[in-house]
């Protein structure tokens, strides 16, 4: 088992990172949690209100590519592991302007790996099911499926995964990769699908749905995902990939309809817009390896988990 005693968490001020920070701080064996985050438009210190009161919590604003800073943190806090979540994460933005995705997701991961190597620090890479590309029904991608990313975002994540694996093969670094499905939960940035749909519904504005809306995603509650990341870090075999998914497939249209029902708004608000280029029609992964080797599985049922999240997000997004 890898030790959680002192963790450097990158991207901890973002959506998944801020949930992971909360779960890590619930652990008695954790002595130090060091968060490194650049605070881009997607990150916010407000996401860490609560955890920031814990004496074990330390926050540093900075870039994962700043190798001097990362080296100082690993040394000062005697880190026993890096959990790497920092990324540019919005597919639409990657299509409009890929450069930042290459900078952070590819070059940034490589820079971080290099410093991890000099300190012999175990490394968890948080990746995505999007690297497998579209999967035809009823197939599911297991961890040995070929990668076939469609967007600049998923291509940048797939590139980072390859660099992580190369670090093991070439230098013997202790690395492990978690490929997670679509998360829903509190503190998700307003630009993402679910917060956008809630925001529009609350204002009785048309809910923008790409193309037919029949694209299928596997939805997982962010707390389940964060638990999967911890399990992968602690128990995952070195250089192995673990799929972290809930096996709960739903179309984007289905998600929009559930939100409208929950907020007592009419389905007539759904508005189909021009499809996103390269839009994958289905993601589906098999998380069996995580069950067998990590004894992890998603536990929060979609129905209750999603309803609660819609209510929570609606409270933060409601018009004044
Ligand atoms: P997010 O956009 O909410 O948060 C990303 C965080 O990284 C932000 O706090 C941002 O300030 C920080 N960051 C960005 N560039 C940085 C840099 N150069 N240096 C330091 N910090 C930087 O993203 P998220 O949704 O929480 O995703 C977290 C990770 O999980 C990402 O690696 C993403 O690819 C992966 N992932 C997300 C999902 C999902 O559904 N959200 C699904 C699968 C995988």
py3Dmol code that shows the C-alpha trace and the ligand (Angstrom):
import py3Dmol

protein = """\
ATOM      1  CA  UNK A   1       0.000   0.000   0.000  1.00  0.00           C
ATOM      2  CA  UNK A   2       1.218   3.476  -0.832  1.00  0.00           C
ATOM      3  CA  UNK A   3       1.200   5.898   2.078  1.00  0.00           C
ATOM      4  CA  UNK A   4      -1.266   8.779   2.333  1.00  0.00           C
ATOM      5  CA  UNK A   5       0.794  10.436   5.071  1.00  0.00           C
ATOM      6  CA  UNK A   6       1.739  13.551   3.052  1.00  0.00           C
ATOM      7  CA  UNK A   7       0.038  14.161  -0.263  1.00  0.00           C
ATOM      8  CA  UNK A   8       0.716  16.758  -2.933  1.00  0.00           C
ATOM      9  CA  UNK A   9      -2.630  17.233  -4.687  1.00  0.00           C
ATOM     10  CA  UNK A  10      -2.531  19.224  -7.921  1.00  0.00           C
ATOM     11  CA  UNK A  11      -5.741  20.913  -9.110  1.00  0.00           C
ATOM     12  CA  UNK A  12      -7.262  20.718  -5.621  1.00  0.00           C
ATOM     13  CA  UNK A  13      -9.185  23.980  -6.074  1.00  0.00           C
ATOM     14  CA  UNK A  14     -11.192  22.489  -8.940  1.00  0.00           C
ATOM     15  CA  UNK A  15     -14.318  20.361  -9.007  1.00  0.00           C
ATOM     16  CA  UNK A  16     -13.012  16.822  -8.348  1.00  0.00           C
ATOM     17  CA  UNK A  17      -9.920  18.019  -6.473  1.00  0.00           C
ATOM     18  CA  UNK A  18     -11.992  19.864  -3.869  1.00  0.00           C
ATOM     19  CA  UNK A  19     -14.051  16.711  -3.190  1.00  0.00           C
ATOM     20  CA  UNK A  20     -10.905  14.622  -3.027  1.00  0.00           C
ATOM     21  CA  UNK A  21      -9.382  17.110  -0.551  1.00  0.00           C
ATOM     22  CA  UNK A  22     -12.398  16.668   1.744  1.00  0.00           C
ATOM     23  CA  UNK A  23     -12.157  12.889   1.646  1.00  0.00           C
ATOM     24  CA  UNK A  24      -8.408  12.887   2.231  1.00  0.00           C
ATOM     25  CA  UNK A  25      -8.856  15.069   5.300  1.00  0.00           C
ATOM     26  CA  UNK A  26     -11.272  12.486   6.722  1.00  0.00           C
ATOM     27  CA  UNK A  27      -8.352  10.075   6.903  1.00  0.00           C
ATOM     28  CA  UNK A  28      -6.553   9.839  10.240  1.00  0.00           C
ATOM     29  CA  UNK A  29      -3.376   8.553   8.601  1.00  0.00           C
ATOM     30  CA  UNK A  30      -3.064  11.763   6.564  1.00  0.00           C
ATOM     31  CA  UNK A  31      -0.711  14.217   8.252  1.00  0.00           C
ATOM     32  CA  UNK A  32      -0.293  16.810   5.493  1.00  0.00           C
ATOM     33  CA  UNK A  33      -2.341  17.789   2.480  1.00  0.00           C
ATOM     34  CA  UNK A  34      -0.506  20.166   0.171  1.00  0.00           C
ATOM     35  CA  UNK A  35      -2.568  21.622  -2.646  1.00  0.00           C
ATOM     36  CA  UNK A  36      -0.855  23.121  -5.669  1.00  0.00           C
ATOM     37  CA  UNK A  37      -3.245  24.964  -7.950  1.00  0.00           C
ATOM     38  CA  UNK A  38      -2.766  27.762 -10.472  1.00  0.00           C
ATOM     39  CA  UNK A  39      -6.270  29.105  -9.767  1.00  0.00           C
ATOM     40  CA  UNK A  40      -7.228  29.381 -13.417  1.00  0.00           C
ATOM     41  CA  UNK A  41     -10.799  30.479 -14.215  1.00  0.00           C
ATOM     42  CA  UNK A  42     -11.797  26.887 -13.273  1.00  0.00           C
ATOM     43  CA  UNK A  43     -10.292  26.854  -9.799  1.00  0.00           C
ATOM     44  CA  UNK A  44     -11.440  28.763  -6.745  1.00  0.00           C
ATOM     45  CA  UNK A  45     -10.400  29.007  -3.115  1.00  0.00           C
ATOM     46  CA  UNK A  46     -14.110  29.057  -2.267  1.00  0.00           C
ATOM     47  CA  UNK A  47     -14.169  25.390  -3.267  1.00  0.00           C
ATOM     48  CA  UNK A  48     -11.821  24.739  -0.366  1.00  0.00           C
ATOM     49  CA  UNK A  49     -13.774  26.624   2.299  1.00  0.00           C
ATOM     50  CA  UNK A  50     -13.963  24.200   5.208  1.00  0.00           C
ATOM     51  CA  UNK A  51     -10.940  22.027   4.382  1.00  0.00           C
ATOM     52  CA  UNK A  52      -8.776  25.173   4.614  1.00  0.00           C
ATOM     53  CA  UNK A  53      -9.486  25.305   8.362  1.00  0.00           C
ATOM     54  CA  UNK A  54      -7.794  21.962   8.974  1.00  0.00           C
ATOM     55  CA  UNK A  55      -4.270  22.358  10.463  1.00  0.00           C
ATOM     56  CA  UNK A  56      -3.000  19.656   8.053  1.00  0.00           C
ATOM     57  CA  UNK A  57      -4.104  21.747   5.031  1.00  0.00           C
ATOM     58  CA  UNK A  58      -1.578  23.789   3.015  1.00  0.00           C
ATOM     59  CA  UNK A  59      -2.365  25.711  -0.181  1.00  0.00           C
ATOM     60  CA  UNK A  60       0.136  26.987  -2.751  1.00  0.00           C
ATOM     61  CA  UNK A  61      -0.877  28.982  -5.788  1.00  0.00           C
ATOM     62  CA  UNK A  62       1.353  27.926  -8.674  1.00  0.00           C
ATOM     63  CA  UNK A  63       1.827  26.075 -11.928  1.00  0.00           C
ATOM     64  CA  UNK A  64       2.595  22.347 -12.113  1.00  0.00           C
ATOM     65  CA  UNK A  65       5.296  23.253 -14.641  1.00  0.00           C
ATOM     66  CA  UNK A  66       7.200  25.245 -12.015  1.00  0.00           C
ATOM     67  CA  UNK A  67       9.659  22.470 -11.213  1.00  0.00           C
ATOM     68  CA  UNK A  68      11.553  24.506  -8.607  1.00  0.00           C
ATOM     69  CA  UNK A  69       8.337  25.077  -6.671  1.00  0.00           C
ATOM     70  CA  UNK A  70       7.240  21.433  -6.924  1.00  0.00           C
ATOM     71  CA  UNK A  71      10.689  20.268  -5.762  1.00  0.00           C
ATOM     72  CA  UNK A  72      10.537  22.623  -2.762  1.00  0.00           C
ATOM     73  CA  UNK A  73       7.087  21.289  -1.824  1.00  0.00           C
ATOM     74  CA  UNK A  74       8.089  17.626  -2.126  1.00  0.00           C
ATOM     75  CA  UNK A  75      11.142  18.308   0.025  1.00  0.00           C
ATOM     76  CA  UNK A  76       9.545  20.578   2.628  1.00  0.00           C
ATOM     77  CA  UNK A  77       6.500  18.383   3.190  1.00  0.00           C
ATOM     78  CA  UNK A  78       8.297  15.050   2.657  1.00  0.00           C
ATOM     79  CA  UNK A  79       5.486  14.034   0.328  1.00  0.00           C
ATOM     80  CA  UNK A  80       4.663  10.335   0.118  1.00  0.00           C
ATOM     81  CA  UNK A  81       2.672  10.753  -3.073  1.00  0.00           C
ATOM     82  CA  UNK A  82       1.448  13.062  -5.822  1.00  0.00           C
ATOM     83  CA  UNK A  83      -2.194  12.913  -6.846  1.00  0.00           C
ATOM     84  CA  UNK A  84      -2.242  14.749 -10.151  1.00  0.00           C
ATOM     85  CA  UNK A  85      -5.603  16.270 -11.093  1.00  0.00           C
ATOM     86  CA  UNK A  86      -4.599  19.708 -12.419  1.00  0.00           C
ATOM     87  CA  UNK A  87      -5.706  20.041 -16.009  1.00  0.00           C
ATOM     88  CA  UNK A  88      -7.500  22.121 -18.553  1.00  0.00           C
ATOM     89  CA  UNK A  89     -10.717  20.133 -18.579  1.00  0.00           C
ATOM     90  CA  UNK A  90     -13.361  21.661 -20.842  1.00  0.00           C
ATOM     91  CA  UNK A  91     -13.704  19.940 -24.246  1.00  0.00           C
ATOM     92  CA  UNK A  92     -15.326  22.964 -25.955  1.00  0.00           C
ATOM     93  CA  UNK A  93     -12.413  25.196 -24.933  1.00  0.00           C
ATOM     94  CA  UNK A  94      -9.931  22.597 -26.238  1.00  0.00           C
ATOM     95  CA  UNK A  95     -11.635  22.712 -29.641  1.00  0.00           C
ATOM     96  CA  UNK A  96     -11.512  26.520 -29.738  1.00  0.00           C
ATOM     97  CA  UNK A  97      -7.894  26.785 -28.502  1.00  0.00           C
ATOM     98  CA  UNK A  98      -5.849  23.633 -27.868  1.00  0.00           C
ATOM     99  CA  UNK A  99      -2.544  25.288 -26.846  1.00  0.00           C
ATOM    100  CA  UNK A 100      -3.337  25.619 -23.124  1.00  0.00           C
ATOM    101  CA  UNK A 101      -4.339  21.946 -23.041  1.00  0.00           C
ATOM    102  CA  UNK A 102      -0.985  20.920 -24.451  1.00  0.00           C
ATOM    103  CA  UNK A 103       0.817  23.221 -22.008  1.00  0.00           C
ATOM    104  CA  UNK A 104      -0.857  21.939 -18.858  1.00  0.00           C
ATOM    105  CA  UNK A 105      -2.107  18.439 -19.645  1.00  0.00           C
ATOM    106  CA  UNK A 106       0.897  17.217 -21.638  1.00  0.00           C
ATOM    107  CA  UNK A 107       3.956  19.376 -20.871  1.00  0.00           C
ATOM    108  CA  UNK A 108       2.790  20.048 -17.286  1.00  0.00           C
ATOM    109  CA  UNK A 109       2.367  16.341 -16.578  1.00  0.00           C
ATOM    110  CA  UNK A 110       5.805  15.630 -18.038  1.00  0.00           C
ATOM    111  CA  UNK A 111       7.365  18.382 -15.884  1.00  0.00           C
ATOM    112  CA  UNK A 112       5.682  17.024 -12.771  1.00  0.00           C
ATOM    113  CA  UNK A 113       6.762  13.460 -13.526  1.00  0.00           C
ATOM    114  CA  UNK A 114      10.361  14.607 -13.836  1.00  0.00           C
ATOM    115  CA  UNK A 115      10.366  16.136 -10.357  1.00  0.00           C
ATOM    116  CA  UNK A 116       8.525  13.106  -8.923  1.00  0.00           C
ATOM    117  CA  UNK A 117      11.324  10.993 -10.367  1.00  0.00           C
ATOM    118  CA  UNK A 118      14.075  12.934  -8.625  1.00  0.00           C
ATOM    119  CA  UNK A 119      12.318  12.472  -5.261  1.00  0.00           C
ATOM    120  CA  UNK A 120      11.157   8.891  -5.948  1.00  0.00           C
ATOM    121  CA  UNK A 121       7.594   9.996  -5.205  1.00  0.00           C
ATOM    122  CA  UNK A 122       4.700   7.712  -6.238  1.00  0.00           C
ATOM    123  CA  UNK A 123       2.449   9.332  -8.837  1.00  0.00           C
ATOM    124  CA  UNK A 124      -1.284   8.993  -9.496  1.00  0.00           C
ATOM    125  CA  UNK A 125      -2.468  10.290 -12.869  1.00  0.00           C
ATOM    126  CA  UNK A 126      -6.150  11.258 -12.981  1.00  0.00           C
ATOM    127  CA  UNK A 127      -7.313  10.531 -16.517  1.00  0.00           C
ATOM    128  CA  UNK A 128     -10.571  10.137 -18.383  1.00  0.00           C
ATOM    129  CA  UNK A 129     -12.665   7.521 -20.191  1.00  0.00           C
ATOM    130  CA  UNK A 130     -12.640   9.946 -23.143  1.00  0.00           C
ATOM    131  CA  UNK A 131      -9.193   8.621 -24.144  1.00  0.00           C
ATOM    132  CA  UNK A 132     -10.865   5.435 -25.453  1.00  0.00           C
ATOM    133  CA  UNK A 133     -12.971   7.449 -27.908  1.00  0.00           C
ATOM    134  CA  UNK A 134     -16.479   6.367 -28.906  1.00  0.00           C
ATOM    135  CA  UNK A 135     -17.504   2.827 -27.899  1.00  0.00           C
ATOM    136  CA  UNK A 136     -20.303   1.070 -29.824  1.00  0.00           C
ATOM    137  CA  UNK A 137     -23.206  -0.358 -27.861  1.00  0.00           C
ATOM    138  CA  UNK A 138     -23.133  -2.831 -26.106  1.00  0.00           C
ATOM    139  CA  UNK A 139     -19.309  -2.930 -25.849  1.00  0.00           C
ATOM    140  CA  UNK A 140     -17.372  -1.510 -22.917  1.00  0.00           C
ATOM    141  CA  UNK A 141     -13.720  -0.478 -22.935  1.00  0.00           C
ATOM    142  CA  UNK A 142     -11.565  -2.329 -20.445  1.00  0.00           C
ATOM    143  CA  UNK A 143      -8.143  -1.046 -19.427  1.00  0.00           C
ATOM    144  CA  UNK A 144      -6.472  -2.879 -22.317  1.00  0.00           C
ATOM    145  CA  UNK A 145      -8.646  -1.309 -25.013  1.00  0.00           C
ATOM    146  CA  UNK A 146      -6.808   0.827 -27.547  1.00  0.00           C
ATOM    147  CA  UNK A 147      -6.902   4.572 -27.054  1.00  0.00           C
ATOM    148  CA  UNK A 148      -8.542   6.596 -29.794  1.00  0.00           C
ATOM    149  CA  UNK A 149      -9.139  10.124 -28.538  1.00  0.00           C
ATOM    150  CA  UNK A 150     -11.331  12.445 -30.625  1.00  0.00           C
ATOM    151  CA  UNK A 151     -10.923  15.936 -29.158  1.00  0.00           C
ATOM    152  CA  UNK A 152      -7.825  17.994 -28.355  1.00  0.00           C
ATOM    153  CA  UNK A 153      -8.801  17.558 -24.674  1.00  0.00           C
ATOM    154  CA  UNK A 154      -8.927  13.756 -24.796  1.00  0.00           C
ATOM    155  CA  UNK A 155      -5.819  13.642 -27.014  1.00  0.00           C
ATOM    156  CA  UNK A 156      -3.941  15.706 -24.436  1.00  0.00           C
ATOM    157  CA  UNK A 157      -5.057  13.388 -21.615  1.00  0.00           C
ATOM    158  CA  UNK A 158      -4.129  10.294 -23.641  1.00  0.00           C
ATOM    159  CA  UNK A 159      -0.692  11.830 -24.339  1.00  0.00           C
ATOM    160  CA  UNK A 160      -0.212  12.435 -20.618  1.00  0.00           C
ATOM    161  CA  UNK A 161      -1.171   8.813 -19.859  1.00  0.00           C
ATOM    162  CA  UNK A 162       1.467   7.617 -22.325  1.00  0.00           C
ATOM    163  CA  UNK A 163       4.103   9.821 -20.695  1.00  0.00           C
ATOM    164  CA  UNK A 164       3.139   8.412 -17.291  1.00  0.00           C
ATOM    165  CA  UNK A 165       3.529   4.856 -18.568  1.00  0.00           C
ATOM    166  CA  UNK A 166       6.816   5.737 -20.270  1.00  0.00           C
ATOM    167  CA  UNK A 167       8.102   7.077 -16.941  1.00  0.00           C
ATOM    168  CA  UNK A 168       7.583   3.619 -15.488  1.00  0.00           C
ATOM    169  CA  UNK A 169       8.992   1.690 -18.425  1.00  0.00           C
ATOM    170  CA  UNK A 170      12.025   3.914 -18.921  1.00  0.00           C
ATOM    171  CA  UNK A 171      12.886   5.037 -15.402  1.00  0.00           C
ATOM    172  CA  UNK A 172      11.071   2.535 -13.199  1.00  0.00           C
ATOM    173  CA  UNK A 173       8.876   5.234 -11.620  1.00  0.00           C
ATOM    174  CA  UNK A 174       6.009   4.123  -9.413  1.00  0.00           C
ATOM    175  CA  UNK A 175       2.941   5.377 -11.312  1.00  0.00           C
ATOM    176  CA  UNK A 176      -0.706   4.417 -11.544  1.00  0.00           C
ATOM    177  CA  UNK A 177      -3.509   5.747 -13.742  1.00  0.00           C
ATOM    178  CA  UNK A 178      -7.231   6.155 -12.985  1.00  0.00           C
ATOM    179  CA  UNK A 179      -9.542   6.727 -15.962  1.00  0.00           C
ATOM    180  CA  UNK A 180     -12.747   8.272 -14.658  1.00  0.00           C
ATOM    181  CA  UNK A 181     -16.122   8.733 -16.290  1.00  0.00           C
ATOM    182  CA  UNK A 182     -18.297  11.873 -16.285  1.00  0.00           C
ATOM    183  CA  UNK A 183     -18.636  13.292 -12.787  1.00  0.00           C
ATOM    184  CA  UNK A 184     -21.610  15.108 -11.309  1.00  0.00           C
ATOM    185  CA  UNK A 185     -21.590  16.789  -7.930  1.00  0.00           C
ATOM    186  CA  UNK A 186     -21.247  19.991  -5.939  1.00  0.00           C
ATOM    187  CA  UNK A 187     -18.803  22.775  -6.898  1.00  0.00           C
ATOM    188  CA  UNK A 188     -18.694  21.914 -10.607  1.00  0.00           C
ATOM    189  CA  UNK A 189     -17.805  24.906 -12.760  1.00  0.00           C
ATOM    190  CA  UNK A 190     -20.821  26.694 -14.279  1.00  0.00           C
ATOM    191  CA  UNK A 191     -19.606  26.077 -17.856  1.00  0.00           C
ATOM    192  CA  UNK A 192     -20.054  22.276 -17.670  1.00  0.00           C
ATOM    193  CA  UNK A 193     -23.163  20.454 -18.954  1.00  0.00           C
ATOM    194  CA  UNK A 194     -25.127  19.890 -15.740  1.00  0.00           C
ATOM    195  CA  UNK A 195     -24.594  23.343 -14.138  1.00  0.00           C
ATOM    196  CA  UNK A 196     -25.323  24.970 -17.534  1.00  0.00           C
ATOM    197  CA  UNK A 197     -28.623  23.109 -17.900  1.00  0.00           C
ATOM    198  CA  UNK A 198     -29.662  23.948 -14.322  1.00  0.00           C
ATOM    199  CA  UNK A 199     -28.685  27.589 -14.783  1.00  0.00           C
ATOM    200  CA  UNK A 200     -30.783  27.904 -17.948  1.00  0.00           C
ATOM    201  CA  UNK A 201     -33.753  26.009 -16.494  1.00  0.00           C
ATOM    202  CA  UNK A 202     -33.863  28.256 -13.434  1.00  0.00           C
ATOM    203  CA  UNK A 203     -34.075  31.288 -15.727  1.00  0.00           C
ATOM    204  CA  UNK A 204     -36.631  29.678 -18.067  1.00  0.00           C
ATOM    205  CA  UNK A 205     -34.072  29.953 -20.869  1.00  0.00           C
ATOM    206  CA  UNK A 206     -33.652  27.316 -23.614  1.00  0.00           C
ATOM    207  CA  UNK A 207     -31.453  24.401 -22.503  1.00  0.00           C
ATOM    208  CA  UNK A 208     -28.736  24.029 -25.195  1.00  0.00           C
ATOM    209  CA  UNK A 209     -28.312  20.385 -26.256  1.00  0.00           C
ATOM    210  CA  UNK A 210     -25.705  19.450 -28.856  1.00  0.00           C
ATOM    211  CA  UNK A 211     -27.217  17.722 -31.920  1.00  0.00           C
ATOM    212  CA  UNK A 212     -29.705  14.950 -31.184  1.00  0.00           C
ATOM    213  CA  UNK A 213     -28.732  14.814 -27.499  1.00  0.00           C
ATOM    214  CA  UNK A 214     -28.477  11.034 -27.817  1.00  0.00           C
ATOM    215  CA  UNK A 215     -24.793  10.975 -26.831  1.00  0.00           C
ATOM    216  CA  UNK A 216     -24.319   8.535 -23.974  1.00  0.00           C
ATOM    217  CA  UNK A 217     -22.126   9.145 -20.948  1.00  0.00           C
ATOM    218  CA  UNK A 218     -21.508   7.062 -17.837  1.00  0.00           C
ATOM    219  CA  UNK A 219     -22.285   9.301 -14.829  1.00  0.00           C
ATOM    220  CA  UNK A 220     -20.581   8.961 -11.465  1.00  0.00           C
ATOM    221  CA  UNK A 221     -21.007  10.992  -8.286  1.00  0.00           C
ATOM    222  CA  UNK A 222     -17.836  12.986  -7.592  1.00  0.00           C
ATOM    223  CA  UNK A 223     -17.512  11.479  -4.103  1.00  0.00           C
ATOM    224  CA  UNK A 224     -17.510   7.946  -5.532  1.00  0.00           C
ATOM    225  CA  UNK A 225     -14.910   9.043  -8.077  1.00  0.00           C
ATOM    226  CA  UNK A 226     -12.709  10.632  -5.406  1.00  0.00           C
ATOM    227  CA  UNK A 227     -12.900   7.406  -3.381  1.00  0.00           C
ATOM    228  CA  UNK A 228     -11.847   5.544  -6.531  1.00  0.00           C
ATOM    229  CA  UNK A 229      -8.839   7.855  -6.881  1.00  0.00           C
ATOM    230  CA  UNK A 230      -7.788   7.176  -3.288  1.00  0.00           C
ATOM    231  CA  UNK A 231      -8.203   3.423  -3.767  1.00  0.00           C
ATOM    232  CA  UNK A 232      -6.183   3.563  -6.986  1.00  0.00           C
ATOM    233  CA  UNK A 233      -3.398   5.505  -5.306  1.00  0.00           C
ATOM    234  CA  UNK A 234      -3.264   3.280  -2.237  1.00  0.00           C
ATOM    235  CA  UNK A 235      -3.750  -0.145  -3.745  1.00  0.00           C
ATOM    236  CA  UNK A 236      -3.198   0.071  -7.497  1.00  0.00           C
ATOM    237  CA  UNK A 237      -0.407  -2.026  -8.985  1.00  0.00           C
ATOM    238  CA  UNK A 238       2.388   0.071 -10.409  1.00  0.00           C
ATOM    239  CA  UNK A 239       1.985   1.068 -14.060  1.00  0.00           C
ATOM    240  CA  UNK A 240      -1.567  -0.274 -14.134  1.00  0.00           C
ATOM    241  CA  UNK A 241      -4.627   1.543 -15.415  1.00  0.00           C
ATOM    242  CA  UNK A 242      -7.941   1.367 -13.531  1.00  0.00           C
ATOM    243  CA  UNK A 243     -11.290   2.368 -14.996  1.00  0.00           C
ATOM    244  CA  UNK A 244     -13.347   4.321 -12.467  1.00  0.00           C
ATOM    245  CA  UNK A 245     -16.960   4.328 -13.580  1.00  0.00           C
ATOM    246  CA  UNK A 246     -20.441   3.731 -12.221  1.00  0.00           C
ATOM    247  CA  UNK A 247     -21.851   1.828 -15.196  1.00  0.00           C
ATOM    248  CA  UNK A 248     -24.735   4.296 -15.206  1.00  0.00           C
ATOM    249  CA  UNK A 249     -25.274   5.226 -18.841  1.00  0.00           C
ATOM    250  CA  UNK A 250     -27.566   8.075 -19.701  1.00  0.00           C
ATOM    251  CA  UNK A 251     -28.055  10.294 -22.746  1.00  0.00           C
ATOM    252  CA  UNK A 252     -27.490  14.044 -22.517  1.00  0.00           C
ATOM    253  CA  UNK A 253     -31.151  14.436 -23.405  1.00  0.00           C
ATOM    254  CA  UNK A 254     -32.080  12.154 -20.496  1.00  0.00           C
ATOM    255  CA  UNK A 255     -29.958  14.288 -18.151  1.00  0.00           C
ATOM    256  CA  UNK A 256     -31.724  17.455 -19.394  1.00  0.00           C
ATOM    257  CA  UNK A 257     -35.151  15.872 -18.893  1.00  0.00           C
ATOM    258  CA  UNK A 258     -34.303  14.740 -15.350  1.00  0.00           C
ATOM    259  CA  UNK A 259     -33.134  18.256 -14.468  1.00  0.00           C
ATOM    260  CA  UNK A 260     -36.305  19.820 -15.871  1.00  0.00           C
ATOM    261  CA  UNK A 261     -38.480  17.353 -13.950  1.00  0.00           C
ATOM    262  CA  UNK A 262     -36.593  18.006 -10.731  1.00  0.00           C
ATOM    263  CA  UNK A 263     -36.945  21.791 -11.160  1.00  0.00           C
ATOM    264  CA  UNK A 264     -40.601  21.534 -12.299  1.00  0.00           C
ATOM    265  CA  UNK A 265     -39.889  23.087 -15.679  1.00  0.00           C
ATOM    266  CA  UNK A 266     -41.360  22.073 -19.068  1.00  0.00           C
ATOM    267  CA  UNK A 267     -39.501  19.863 -21.564  1.00  0.00           C
ATOM    268  CA  UNK A 268     -40.280  22.485 -24.204  1.00  0.00           C
ATOM    269  CA  UNK A 269     -37.234  24.377 -22.864  1.00  0.00           C
ATOM    270  CA  UNK A 270     -34.940  21.817 -24.518  1.00  0.00           C
ATOM    271  CA  UNK A 271     -33.283  23.408 -27.536  1.00  0.00           C
ATOM    272  CA  UNK A 272     -31.151  21.393 -29.974  1.00  0.00           C
ATOM    273  CA  UNK A 273     -28.132  23.316 -31.235  1.00  0.00           C
ATOM    274  CA  UNK A 274     -25.487  22.518 -33.873  1.00  0.00           C
ATOM    275  CA  UNK A 275     -23.469  19.491 -32.784  1.00  0.00           C
ATOM    276  CA  UNK A 276     -19.941  19.827 -31.430  1.00  0.00           C
ATOM    277  CA  UNK A 277     -17.301  18.745 -33.994  1.00  0.00           C
ATOM    278  CA  UNK A 278     -15.885  15.285 -33.291  1.00  0.00           C
ATOM    279  CA  UNK A 279     -18.578  14.652 -30.677  1.00  0.00           C
ATOM    280  CA  UNK A 280     -18.265  11.062 -29.427  1.00  0.00           C
ATOM    281  CA  UNK A 281     -21.636   9.339 -29.307  1.00  0.00           C
ATOM    282  CA  UNK A 282     -20.967   6.942 -26.453  1.00  0.00           C
ATOM    283  CA  UNK A 283     -18.454   6.421 -23.667  1.00  0.00           C
ATOM    284  CA  UNK A 284     -18.620   3.151 -21.790  1.00  0.00           C
ATOM    285  CA  UNK A 285     -15.999   1.532 -19.618  1.00  0.00           C
ATOM    286  CA  UNK A 286     -15.762  -1.656 -17.625  1.00  0.00           C
ATOM    287  CA  UNK A 287     -14.535  -0.942 -14.075  1.00  0.00           C
ATOM    288  CA  UNK A 288     -14.105  -4.638 -13.173  1.00  0.00           C
ATOM    289  CA  UNK A 289     -10.370  -4.397 -12.439  1.00  0.00           C
ATOM    290  CA  UNK A 290     -11.028  -1.748  -9.788  1.00  0.00           C
ATOM    291  CA  UNK A 291     -13.521  -4.067  -8.108  1.00  0.00           C
ATOM    292  CA  UNK A 292     -11.135  -7.032  -8.131  1.00  0.00           C
ATOM    293  CA  UNK A 293      -7.844  -5.338  -7.305  1.00  0.00           C
ATOM    294  CA  UNK A 294      -8.896  -2.211  -5.400  1.00  0.00           C
ATOM    295  CA  UNK A 295     -12.147  -3.479  -3.837  1.00  0.00           C
ATOM    296  CA  UNK A 296     -13.698  -0.267  -5.059  1.00  0.00           C
ATOM    297  CA  UNK A 297     -17.029   0.275  -6.709  1.00  0.00           C
ATOM    298  CA  UNK A 298     -19.353   3.250  -7.095  1.00  0.00           C
ATOM    299  CA  UNK A 299     -21.962   3.189  -4.320  1.00  0.00           C
ATOM    300  CA  UNK A 300     -24.097   6.322  -4.671  1.00  0.00           C
ATOM    301  CA  UNK A 301     -27.250   5.467  -6.671  1.00  0.00           C
ATOM    302  CA  UNK A 302     -27.766   7.893  -9.551  1.00  0.00           C
ATOM    303  CA  UNK A 303     -31.385   8.651  -8.701  1.00  0.00           C
ATOM    304  CA  UNK A 304     -30.858   9.931  -5.142  1.00  0.00           C
ATOM    305  CA  UNK A 305     -27.345  11.273  -5.785  1.00  0.00           C
ATOM    306  CA  UNK A 306     -28.364  13.244  -8.844  1.00  0.00           C
ATOM    307  CA  UNK A 307     -31.537  14.717  -7.325  1.00  0.00           C
ATOM    308  CA  UNK A 308     -29.554  15.993  -4.350  1.00  0.00           C
ATOM    309  CA  UNK A 309     -26.887  17.514  -6.595  1.00  0.00           C
ATOM    310  CA  UNK A 310     -29.498  19.256  -8.771  1.00  0.00           C
ATOM    311  CA  UNK A 311     -31.022  20.812  -5.650  1.00  0.00           C
ATOM    312  CA  UNK A 312     -27.594  21.839  -4.301  1.00  0.00           C
ATOM    313  CA  UNK A 313     -26.442  23.349  -7.586  1.00  0.00           C
ATOM    314  CA  UNK A 314     -29.815  25.056  -8.060  1.00  0.00           C
ATOM    315  CA  UNK A 315     -29.367  26.753  -4.687  1.00  0.00           C
ATOM    316  CA  UNK A 316     -26.022  28.190  -5.744  1.00  0.00           C
ATOM    317  CA  UNK A 317     -27.136  29.128  -9.274  1.00  0.00           C
ATOM    318  CA  UNK A 318     -30.638  30.477  -8.478  1.00  0.00           C
ATOM    319  CA  UNK A 319     -31.273  34.021  -9.813  1.00  0.00           C
ATOM    320  CA  UNK A 320     -31.141  36.653  -7.044  1.00  0.00           C
TER     321      UNK A 320
END
"""
ligand_1 = """\
44
LIG
P -11.524 21.494 -13.102
O -11.367 22.235 -14.380
O -12.741 21.715 -12.278
O -10.255 21.768 -12.161
C -8.951 21.804 -12.648
C -8.076 22.515 -11.615
O -6.725 22.517 -12.093
C -8.468 23.974 -11.381
O -8.528 24.239 -9.994
C -7.337 24.768 -12.045
O -7.094 26.006 -11.410
C -6.162 23.802 -11.878
N -5.114 24.001 -12.898
C -5.291 24.131 -14.248
N -4.101 24.298 -14.834
C -3.147 24.250 -13.856
C -1.731 24.340 -13.858
N -1.041 24.529 -14.987
N -1.087 24.241 -12.666
C -1.771 24.070 -11.522
N -3.111 23.992 -11.461
C -3.796 24.076 -12.622
O -11.364 19.958 -13.474
P -12.084 18.685 -12.833
O -13.362 18.464 -13.513
O -12.032 18.797 -11.352
O -11.081 17.533 -13.329
C -9.959 17.157 -12.515
C -9.185 16.072 -13.258
O -10.050 14.971 -13.532
C -8.651 16.518 -14.614
O -7.380 15.930 -14.786
C -9.651 15.947 -15.627
O -9.040 15.686 -16.859
C -10.050 14.666 -14.909
N -11.395 14.149 -15.228
C -12.510 14.924 -15.014
C -13.786 14.391 -15.254
C -15.051 15.186 -14.977
O -16.144 14.677 -15.252
N -14.976 16.385 -14.424
C -13.912 13.099 -15.759
C -12.751 12.340 -15.970
C -11.496 12.877 -15.682
"""
view = py3Dmol.view(width=600, height=400)
view.addModel(protein, "pdb")
view.setStyle({"model": 0}, {"cartoon": {"style": "trace"}})
view.addModel(ligand_1, "xyz")
view.setStyle({"model": 1}, {"stick": {}})
view.zoomTo()
view.show()
